Structure formats: structure tokens, C-alpha cells
Amino acid sequence: MATKKVGSTGRFGARYGRKVRQRVLAVEKKLKAKHKCPYCKKLQVKRLASGIWFCNSCKAKFSGKAYTPK
């Protein structure tokens, strides 16, 4: 169960330790955020797969890093 304090890592419960869950939370926040498109400069980029990004505004598909497009 996700709460304000643990966020999306609430699914792990008490397993794996606090530090590991905090690192996963930091990565997932970056991953799920909307990112700026390098072509149209709008905040419409979402991740399709690892390293594959798609802009919902200009329909551009491009590669980038695994968790952020830059």
C-alpha cells in the first residue's frame, strides 16, 4: 500500500531495507515524471521501454538513457 512517506515503494512492505527502497523511489520518481521533448520543447515525453522515449505532442520517438531521456 502506497502512502505519502514511502510512495510507490509501499508495494515492497518491510522487505529489502529502508535505503534500498529510498533509492528505488528516487529512480521511479524520475522515471514517471513528464520530460521535455528535445524537438518541440513541451513537457509531453514519456518512456515506452528502457531507453525509448515518445513525445505525445509531436509524436517523435527517440532514444535516451534508461530513466531520463537526456
VMD Tcl script that draws the C-alpha trace (Angstrom):
set ca {
  {0.00 0.00 0.00}
  {1.47 3.34 -1.05}
  {1.50 6.22 1.40}
  {2.90 9.74 1.34}
  {6.03 8.67 3.16}
  {7.00 5.58 1.14}
  {5.28 6.37 -2.17}
  {5.35 3.69 -4.84}
  {7.75 1.52 -2.83}
  {4.95 0.70 -0.43}
  {4.43 -2.41 -2.55}
  {7.61 -3.87 -1.03}
  {6.30 -3.68 2.55}
  {9.03 -4.08 5.17}
  {11.31 -6.04 2.84}
  {14.72 -5.07 1.37}
  {15.62 -2.31 3.86}
  {14.96 1.42 4.00}
  {17.94 2.62 1.93}
  {17.24 0.32 -1.00}
  {13.57 1.33 -1.08}
  {14.53 5.02 -0.96}
  {16.85 4.56 -3.96}
  {14.12 2.78 -5.90}
  {11.69 5.59 -5.04}
  {14.14 8.25 -6.31}
  {14.62 6.40 -9.62}
  {10.87 5.81 -10.07}
  {10.07 9.48 -9.47}
  {12.48 10.46 -12.27}
  {11.15 7.69 -14.50}
  {7.45 8.50 -14.15}
  {7.80 12.28 -14.48}
  {6.95 14.09 -17.71}
  {10.08 15.19 -19.53}
  {10.81 17.94 -22.05}
  {10.87 16.96 -25.71}
  {14.16 17.82 -27.47}
  {12.24 18.63 -30.67}
  {9.14 20.63 -29.67}
  {10.28 21.63 -26.13}
  {6.97 20.59 -24.49}
  {6.62 18.51 -21.32}
  {4.99 15.59 -23.11}
  {7.68 12.90 -23.19}
  {7.00 9.54 -21.59}
  {9.01 6.34 -21.56}
  {7.89 3.45 -23.78}
  {10.62 0.99 -22.84}
  {14.13 1.08 -21.44}
  {15.87 3.85 -23.37}
  {12.94 4.50 -25.75}
  {11.03 7.76 -25.31}
  {7.93 9.14 -27.05}
  {6.57 12.69 -27.25}
  {2.76 12.80 -27.18}
  {2.78 16.30 -28.68}
  {4.90 16.00 -31.82}
  {4.80 12.16 -31.99}
  {8.60 11.92 -32.04}
  {10.15 8.66 -30.88}
  {13.79 8.78 -29.86}
  {16.37 7.04 -27.71}
  {17.89 8.27 -24.49}
  {19.06 6.97 -21.16}
  {17.16 4.30 -19.28}
  {15.48 6.53 -16.67}
  {15.72 10.00 -18.24}
  {15.72 10.99 -21.91}
  {18.89 13.11 -21.58}
}
mol new
graphics top color blue
foreach p $ca { graphics top sphere $p radius 0.5 }
foreach p [lrange $ca 0 end-1] q [lrange $ca 1 end] { graphics top cylinder $p $q radius 0.2 }
display resetview
